[in-house]
Each structure stands twice: as structure tokens, then as C-alpha cells.
Amino acid sequence: PRTSASTRRIAAAAWGETSQGSVSSTISTSRVPFSSTTSKELKGDTGPLVYPAGFVYIFLGLYHATGRGSDIRLAQYLFAGLYLLNLLLVFRQGSCRPPRVPPYVFFFMCCASYRIHSIFVLRLFNDPVAMAILFLAINLFLEERWSWGCLLFSLAVSVKMNILLFAPGLLFLLLQRFGLLGCIPKLCICALLQVVLGLPFLLVNPVGYLTRSFDLGRQFQFKWTVNWRFLPEEVFQNRVFHAALLLAHLAGLGLFALHRWHSSKENILTLLKDPAKRKPASPLSCVCPLNASAWIVFILFSSNFLGVCCSRSLHYQFYVWYFHTLPYLLWCTPTTKLAHMPKVLLLGVIELCWNTYPSTVCSSLSLHICHGLILLQLWYGTAPTPVSHTPPPGRKPTAVSKKAQ
């Protein structure tokens, strides 16, 4: 479509310079000639630009802050700071973690993962940027600042699409907290930010931007897969296999939504009602009931983990998608289901699988076995007790505070 010359130059500069400096989420000094204003034709050293607009703005700023990508050391310092900020945001959620998580597990999270340190400080991928914004959004959810949390959640999606793996859990929480009509404004916040950030590119080539940045059918290269190395390549690339994984993902989300996230005896469709009009939820007996904050974290982290387990391919930088959630997922259920040391062993085996390069049949199978064991202990372990936002009988419903809005 024809647009003004200024709009075309804005889109060209953003997509062109970013593809030069960080299309692979690294700071590069290479120069990629730019002769087209369509995003589908923009390419860098590792291929075409396939990330949404938020990535463009953040890494374009990083590109200029590092002297057009020439000061690699400064970029590494910035990402080291991002790594520390990410840990701070994760630990800030410590108030909602079960008290039985051994302290040495957090040492493992901070110091023992070579792969995570490489992703943050050596490779400078955009995955940790997206996850840091996501953890900031979760902290806002824990403080009942849902509107601001949704805004930052959408910003994280605009950096990398993997954040959408948390979306089913977030939708469930919004419905539980606000009902159908109440959660619509929150969803509009998420959608509006995507439109605002992508507007310069949507005006130039909307189809190219949407199909490239949010391509759900993208084919992954077999040589980089961490989780499906034991399959023949033709099976790995087969669309039927991809459809089967999608069905497994949807089935897992449905089962967890019905039997783990929604513990009330009422029909799950009651989530569509206004919370003030729902019946009071009778508390379920639980070996270790979780508080309201832990309930939010459990739903979001398990939603993401189900997506990781059913992923069509996991590349090495994808480890950061769920690394910092693993201790919570392992220790949110009683140790009677799985003792401390086997849980620590699971963390060690998962780390070993992600540090095996190139991946092997053994490492891929081991990773799936570990994921399966975590899923089983989440399923058979104690489900968290949901927190009802329904006012007690005989009292008038109180208005939702501005902070919760």
C-alpha cells in the first residue's frame, strides 16, 4: 500500500537498522543493505526479521546506545544488569513461594546454570528481555495492579511471541477475578498496545508485519532442536505432528483449567459471571494450601510449562522461557509426592540436557522424561486452593479498588 514518504522512512529505519544490529538478538557490527520498505524482505545475518515491533524499538535503542553495535562490552554490561534485575523480580515473588523450597535451590538458580548465563550475557538474545518484562508484569498482578500488569504483559509479547504461552493462565485469572465483562477492558489494553507499537509498520505493510511477526506456523530447523532430536527429521517437519502437539497442548490446558486451576465444585462457566454474583466457594482440604499470590503464580507458571512441553521445537535460548519457574513448579506440591533430592536431581538433569550441544537422542529423551515427571507431580500433587473474590453472604459486594483495576 502507498503511504507518505516519512512513514516509509520510519519503517525502513526501524526495521533496517534493527536487522543490521540485532535480528538474531545479538549486537552485530555487520551492515545489511536495506532497499525495501516491506518487512517480509528484511533480513539479517541469521535470516529474516521475525519479531514484533517492541523488539525493534528496544534493540534499536540498544543498537544506538552501543555505538551502532560496536561496543559489545557495554552491551554485555547492560545485559548483566538485566540478568540481576530478572533475578530480583523472580525473588520478589518469594513471598508467595511455598516455605519448603530449600535455600540451596536458589543458589542453583543464581550461579549453577552456564546456559542461562550464556543466554543473558554472552548471546544477548531477546528472550531474557521478554521474560524480564513478563516477571515485572507478574509482580504487578501479585500487587493487584491488573491494568498495569496487562500493559506490561502485552509489551513482553511485543518483544517475543513466546510470552503468549502464559496467556491461557492469564485469561483464566482475569475471568476469575473480574468475570467476562470485567476482563474485556484488560484484554483491550493488551490489544491496544500491540496496535500502537506496530502502527508504523501496519501502515506500510500490515500483512507482512502480522504474518512475519506472529507466524504460528513457522518451520524450525532440525539441527537446532533440543527436545525432538530422537525423531526422524521428516517427522519433525510434518504438519500432522505439529497438529498433534497443538491438540496435546489444548487438552493439557483444558485438563488443568478444569481440575487444577478451577477447584470449585461449580461449573467452570461460572467464571463468566460477575464475581459478586457467584456463590461462595467452599475451601477444599489441602495438605499445603497456597495463598492468593501463590495461586496466581501457579496458574501462570503451569500454563507456560504446558506450552513448553508441547513445543514444536526448543532452541537453546528457549531455556530461559521456564528456567526460573522450575523451582516453584517442583516445590509447589508436597514432598511426599517427590522428595527434595529427586527434585534437585531433576533440575540437574534438565540443566545437563540444555548444556549438551549438539543435542543427542539421549539428551532429548531425558528432557522429555524430566518434563513428564514434573507434569505428573503437578497433576497428582496437591492442587492449590483458589482464592474466592466473592463477598461473604449477608454483606453487600464491595467495589473493586482502583488499585485492582
Order of alpha helices (4+ residues) and beta strands (2+ residues): alpha-beta-beta-alpha-alpha-alpha-alpha-alpha-alpha-alpha-alpha-alpha-alpha-alpha-alpha-alpha-alpha
